[in-house]
């Protein structure tokens, strides 16, 4: 699920650092790894133990050598936890597509082989099951695995030989998936690229073919996504900037290259789901379609029940035109994250996909409807971020077994039943972190404006107390709680309301409004 991306600039970092540090303590976020887990990580970094289906001992010296593939990574500048590397080509013997009747592509996608560094049942494994995901704060991240692995020996850093789970995905001329294979291999990334640099060489037509194909394949996959009626949510990054003694919030729209890169990851997740469903054992990321619809066109899955009307009111408050005949998926494709109001709306859209869960099966695959991720309009699995998400390590092992026609290892099969609950717990923790960070940042934005009045729209009221609810401001685009006097009139749901900022103290009291 897309998440909010919040970042504190260097200029704004110092005043907020103490509040964010206190927040981590309040949320009981771990600030170090247990000594036994750290020791295991350091040992594994020196000598990884690569799992083998037949129980034999595999080392980097006997692992299949795929270091001839000129893989490259695309990540934010400075990132060191590199989960994925790719190489794109036209299929041998196939020319460039003409009138979409010929041609095809081959995608090599290397995924960090975390299972080669984490011993099942060990202290490091236990800590990963406790943490579940990497947690992101505006000023730093709390990793799932120790940096010795996540930013070192297991990361697909350039010019380093690394064990990896290597996917080979064959596509036809329209970028439809036609072939899947997965194997373990030793790989070597040749280049660490960032989104701005990739976009620049794609725009000026100086990219060599492996990178130039990212745009071609990405656009074709986006076309297929739109044809399925899937939801494409490009969430802008929020940057907290200090100017003239006040904090402001700026939005950084994702570059097209970000979306094309994401399409390769989504393609791999769909391929993983296909492999596991065919084998009869797996774990899918699923989202059932709710019972209500966002638009009469019927295109695409609507978000969860109860949130439709609120989202429409948020759009109204931000001045976004959402005709009733327009579906949610279609609306998203009209938004421009470079506009502040559209960017703010896209931030709120991230909350609508939080009904997703995990579906485990072993022996009998779920039926088609139960296997779907409604937002993607297809079966899907988390498979491409094992350095940052626990379940992906297990997906890799299940897909390796399925591709080889073998049974999954017992340590994998034995962990499946508990994974959905573990992942749900970790996701809830990540959601709490995100909400607390949003509260803190909004309080920082408005800390010097307590007592001022604002035009707002009431987007939600509490069923048991209609004098309490939520308002959306237009400028700044802040969403916050509003509370009228207990004996006062009910808040006018869906209508504009003038409110006064009653509180905004970062780290102490979140934003709170009262009706004027």
Buried (B, 14 or more C-beta within 10 A) or exposed (E): BBBBBBBBEEEBBEBBBEBBBBBBEEBEBEEEBBEEBBBBBBBBBEEBBBBEBEEEEBEBEEBEBBBEBBBBBBBEEEBEBBBBBBBBBBBEEBEEBEEEEEBBBBBBBBBBBBBBBBBBEBBBBBBBBBBBBBBBBBBEEBBBBBBBBBBBBBBBBBEEEBBBBBBBBBBBBBBEBEEBBBBBBBBBBBBBBBBEBBBBBBEEEEBEEBBBBBBBBBBBBBEBBBEBBBBBBBBBBBBBBBEEEEBEBBBBBBBBBBBBBBBBBBBBBBBBBBBBBEBEBBBBBBBBBBEEBBBEBEBBBBBBEEBBBBBBBBBBBBEBEBEEEBBBBBBBBEBEBEBBBBBBBBBBBBBBBBBBBBBBBBEEBBEEEEBBBBBBBBBBBBBBBBBBBBBBBBBBBBBBBBBBEEEBBEBBBEBBEEBBEBBBBBBEBBBEBBEBBBBBBBBBBBBEBBEEEBEBBBBBBEEEEBBBBBBBBBEBBBBBBBBBEEEEEEBBBBEBBEBBBBBBBBBEBBBBBBBE
